[in-house]
Amino acid sequence: MKRQKGVVDENIFDVLTEEIVFTILDFLDPNPLDKKSFSLACKAFYGIESRHRKALKPLRSEHLITVLKRYPHLEHLDLSLCPRITDNSLTIISVLCKSTLRSIDLSQSRFFSHVGLWNLATNCSGLVEIDLSNATELRDAGAAAIAEAKNLERLWLARCKLITDMGIGCIAVGCKKLRSISLKWCLGVGDLGVGLIAVKCKQIRHLDLSYLPITNKCLPCILQLQYLEDLILVGCFSIDDDSLVALKHGCKSLKKLDMSSCQNVSHVGLSSLTSDARSLQQLALAYGSPVTHALADSLQDLSMLQSIKLDGCAVTYAGLKGIGNSCALLREVSLSKCLGVTDEGLSSLVMKHRDLRKLDVTCCRKITQVSIAYITNSCPALTSLKMESCTLVPSEAFVLIGQRCLCLEELDLTDNEIDDEGLKSISRCFKLTSLKLGICLNITDEGLGHVGMCCSKLIELDLYRCVGITDSGILAIAHGCPGLEMINVAYCKDITDSSLISLSKCPRLNTFESRGCPSITSLGLAAIAVGCKQLAKLDIKKCHNINDAGMIPLAHFSQNLRQINLSYSSVTDVGLLSLASISCLQSMTILHLKGLTASGLAAALLACGGLTKVKLQASFKSLLPQPLFEHLEARGCMFQWRDKVFQAELDPICWKLQLEDRI
């Protein structure tokens, strides 16, 4: 039909203001491909998307100038995927971003010094957050440069082991607006540096001093911080009861206290530290002193306590019962790997807390069906239950979970005796998003079918070594759980390409682990590559029938792939080299590839420009030239060498018996 005269096609977006289009972009799916598609639609959309973007996570530092010029209004820059950030890189950022930049993440970056940090701090006056975790070469000069960021509110220095009290003193004097600081594993920082932070930075809310060689000397200053809410003292071995008892006052504003691995602190010191902390809501004492009735008594005044973590502690019946009586508002209890947890003790705790939301009894190997009956009857509002390796719990007990705890969103039943009847019951928990069933040898496709039919919100599914699962079970999951993002079918030996073809209909799948599945071939992998374009992590170790034919579609379609394990597969030089087209690829594990040669490996390593970590067979170390390693390491790539001998796969039951012997 001919177009009538005078009729002009109008683009509806032309009548919308830029603010309205920005609002529409805010509602787009977090998948970066969606905004990329929007920007490529037309020149106008390209410009709008450039002006709209406030946060950026680039893959390569060499493209910084280009991307920073395209996005002039960036406020948050995450460089954690860029291992090589030099002083020149930071200078470019400081010149192009200037005062608009509010936060920068350098936690996985290296090769910069105090010079680049000084340029960043002085030119980007709007900076309120810097993450320098893992900057192991950073010294006091770098800390002094950070002190130039006068508006800084949040600073992360975890594992900056060369910074001393002098450097921290500079930060304390220069960054008086600090609200959060992490000094975890800063082994050169002691009482003096921490004391200066406490004296100079009066606005501190969050303070992480884990594994610092501090003593009681700095504690009075810390506890006088008027707004301190979160104090982390994990592994501060020099703090003991004597030093804490000497304190006259606790901290009234404290809401979260973590004293895990402080083995010299008992209920006596804890009472002194929390004497005025009536607002305390979260308490972690993992891997510390035994949980006794005396410790429970020390918690009586903490009327607002909602979460307690006692992982790895020796516990007593009296201690658990006392906690149940003392802490009326508990919503979260973690007893992972606690020795001494029995049916009697656990039931006395949970029966007092009908509003409990999260419970972790991982590796509490003495509890039985009695505990499960009390948990499910007393805590119907549970949203998270972790009970890995509770091996005395019989199969019939798991039926109670599905009958009584219908609000569950996270359930970890790894290494348990659950069977299909239990899975059928658990499928009534229609809110489940995470289900872990690894090493559950009694479940089959029948039980998994119920999960697929009823748990449509499932995002994460772990079927590691579930040898009773076949293609029909995976088909039910793929059909009923379209939002699935992670699945582990490692060592499910009956899984074939049919399962992968089914899973290719789950477009959000980003993590796929299928190691030890001998029937999977390149055909199935190609289906995953084509259908699951968000795939970021792939483990096909010991999938002997996957070869170069599987790498070609992977290289073409899986442009978001960041981590891959190809060990013991049939991939050769050609397949490995084809992966160079994946610009996101950062981590490769390539052990025992029979078709891989030294020259092919060298070519692939040079071509994959974004690699940050490569795990290789030690035999290649002498076959490759040293200048190659020096070049790749200068580019930001780290090598891990393994000299593992090929091991034949054990029968699943023998494997589990061997595991139990080790425990």
Salt bridges, closest charged atoms under 4 A:
ASP9 OD2 - ARG3 NH1 3.01
GLU18 OE2 - ARG51 NH2 2.64
ASP26 OD1 - HIS52 NE2 2.76
ASP29 OD2 - ARG508 NH2 3.05
GLU49 OE2 - ARG53 NH2 3.07
GLU49 OE1 - ARG70 NH2 2.93
GLU62 OE2 - ARG60 NH1 3.33
GLU75 OE1 - HIS76 NE2 3.89
ASP78 OD2 - LYS57 NZ 3.88
GLU129 OE1 - ARG154 NE 3.11
GLU153 OE1 - ARG154 NH1 3.70
ASP230 OD2 - HIS206 ND1 2.82
ASP276 OD2 - HIS249 ND1 3.72
ASP297 OD2 - HIS293 ND1 3.20
GLU332 OE2 - LYS309 NZ 3.93
GLU410 OE2 - LYS386 NZ 3.80
ASP415 OD1 - LYS656 NZ 3.14
GLU417 OE2 - LYS656 NZ 3.87
ASP494 OD2 - LYS493 NZ 3.76
GLU513 OE2 - LYS537 NZ 3.91
ASP539 OD2 - ARG515 NH2 2.81
GLU649 OE2 - ARG465 NH1 3.06
GLU649 OE1 - LYS542 NZ 3.46
